Amino acid sequence: MSHPHPGLSAPPPLGEGALRVVALGGLGEIGRNMAVFEYDGRLLIVDCGVLFPEEEQPGVDLILPDFDHIRDRLDDVEAIMLTHGHEDHIGGVPFLLRERSDIPLVGSRLTLALLTAKLGEHRIKPTTIQVEEGQRQSFGPFDLEFFAVNHSIPDSLAVGIRTPGGTVLHTGDFKMDQLPLDGRLTDLAGFARFGDEGVDLLLSDSTNAEQPGFIVNERDLGEDIEKVFRNAEKRIVVACFASHVHRVQQVIDAAVAHGRKIAFVGRSMVRNMNIARDLGYLDIPGDTIIDVKQLDQMRPDEAVLICTGSQGEPMSALSRMANRDHQIRIEEGDTVLLASSLIPGNENSVNRVINGLTRWGAKVVHKGNALVHVSGHASAGELLYVLNMVRPRNFMPVHGEWRHMRAHADLAKMTGVPNDRIIIAGDGVVVDLYKNKASVVGAVQAGYVYVDGSSVGDVTDAALKDRRILGDEGFISIVVAVDSSTGKILGEPEIHTRGAGIRPDAYDDVIDRIQIALDKAAADGVNDSHQLRQLVRRNAGRWVNDTYRRRPMIVPVLVEV
């Protein structure tokens, strides 16, 4: 079983007749999905998504794949094929198109509609090519065939990639719901037929590889959602992903059955649901949707609000409601339905929101106490089905954390894929497919690129470390005036602190330390400003650590007179 090694060097030039695969995101993480395929000097990109920041990345809005590997070769890109319309698969496209705006975007009707609206906000007019399941189309040396898969957003696609260097099946995100709400089944027959041709490499969704059995059908949720509506005394607030059209349809059906009107809350929710309705993916009776401003004119038991914030995002509508920072105020007797599963790492944020909502008297219904959400990703039983149908010569798990990918690799081994043909790779690891055999041949840079406001890539890991220190430990600034020629201290140092938990009456001890250290340095002939600043930092840091067991950021300011 091959896996990445820190000692991997840069890959050699791609050999004649070989197909290269480089994941720039989505391996060892859930998000930032992006895979680059190369054959005969031409490139095909499958997905280009974002990763959402965690608590240790303060101030960051989004995390992008690192485009450096292809930045000098954007003219070689034939197309970007998008498997579906989730942010972790399409959110990075606007940033890539800033560097070459005419790269063709290939995807299903809904996927392209959602992405085109997003690109409009970036003032980018894209070149789009709409495809659908069963269709086959070539882009340079890449002959693509598209397969229907069901997921937690309509119109999702898997893609088969035929090249002279080998044949690849990329499942995208998928599950095998046997009773999908839109009647669109995952095309298992297509997978089997493609497998009969001979699949050299299978890239498959690993998110639920640790979960045994089969995923619950979406239809099975209807009864529990109906129960929430039946028992609700006042308003119902439903939080889900802004792209989960199927879940929104179930909520709409329940609202209509109970005579309630619906208001969409949040810019992305309003935008996406309008797109879904206009394209016919949502069935909404004409008088069901109302404007948020009309809520005040209605009885609480007549209203349903559908908003974002199911993952505890700080600026989402639901988080702001929980913090009493929104025009809609949660009241005693309201019901809040969190119609989503937890993305790993968001547990604390979601629990804070649940506690905040409960504080104001809301009854919160979530996956932990009711069947109100099922995952959009295949469990182990479904993944085994795909492995057995496709019978790949080589297998590479994608879209998952390390534990998910390793569990998926174990499933592949059970189905008979040879151990030396299973590749567990990390972001940036280069895999070449040559004569039906996949091998790790090197690695390229594939680190995080942070979006912070309008800046892209300007925030570094060092800057984030400084932000974490400032947030956790505070800072101390020490202003010292010294003689520019002798380095001798002039007057008493000034100390200012913020968030460091140090009382002003404790400054005398550290001032004495700094003065003694600077006097000794001056006596030794030390007058270099950098050395003097380091001397101040070390002495202050040692005092704070010894006295308070804290490590604030210390900023020495040397004024040479």
Salt bridges, closest charged atoms under 4 A:
GLU29 OE2 - ARG32 NE 3.06
GLU38 OE2 - ARG73 NH1 3.02
ASP47 OD2 - HIS89 ND1 2.78
GLU55 OE2 - ARG352 NH2 3.14
ASP68 OD1 - ARG71 NH1 2.21
ASP76 OD1 - ARG42 NH1 3.36
ASP76 OD2 - ARG73 NE 3.05
GLU78 OE2 - ARG42 NE 2.72
GLU87 OE2 - LYS118 NZ 2.80
ASP88 OD2 - HIS89 NE2 3.57
ASP88 OD2 - HIS399 NE2 3.42
GLU99 OE1 - ARG71 NE 2.76
ASP102 OD1 - ARG100 NE 2.70
GLU121 OE2 - ARG267 NH1 2.89
GLU121 OE2 - ARG271 NH1 2.78
GLU133 OE1 - ARG184 NH2 2.95
ASP143 OD2 - ARG136 NH2 2.66
GLU145 OE1 - ARG162 NH2 2.86
GLU145 OE2 - ARG193 NH2 2.58
ASP173 OD2 - HIS84 NE2 3.40
ASP173 OD2 - HIS89 NE2 3.00
ASP173 OD2 - HIS151 NE2 3.55
ASP173 OD2 - HIS399 NE2 3.15
ASP182 OD2 - HIS246 NE2 3.30
ASP196 OD1 - ARG391 NH2 2.82
GLU197 OE2 - ARG162 NH2 2.61
ASP200 OD1 - ARG393 NH1 2.68
ASP205 OD2 - HIS377 ND1 2.74
ASP205 OD1 - HIS399 ND1 3.57
GLU210 OE1 - ARG403 NH1 2.57
GLU210 OE1 - HIS404 NE2 3.97
GLU218 OE2 - LYS175 NZ 2.71
GLU218 OE1 - ARG247 NH1 2.61
GLU226 OE2 - ARG230 NH1 3.59
GLU226 OE2 - HIS258 NE2 2.82
ASP287 OD2 - LYS261 NZ 3.36
ASP301 OD1 - ARG299 NE 3.10
GLU302 OE2 - ARG299 NH1 3.17
ASP334 OD2 - ARG235 NH2 2.78
GLU401 OE1 - ARG403 NE 3.28
ASP427 OD2 - ARG32 NH2 2.88
ASP432 OD1 - ARG20 NE 2.70
ASP452 OD2 - ARG467 NH2 2.50
GLU473 OE1 - ARG550 NH2 3.57
GLU494 OE1 - HIS496 NE2 3.38
ASP505 OD1 - ARG503 NE 3.12
ASP524 OD2 - LYS520 NZ 3.25
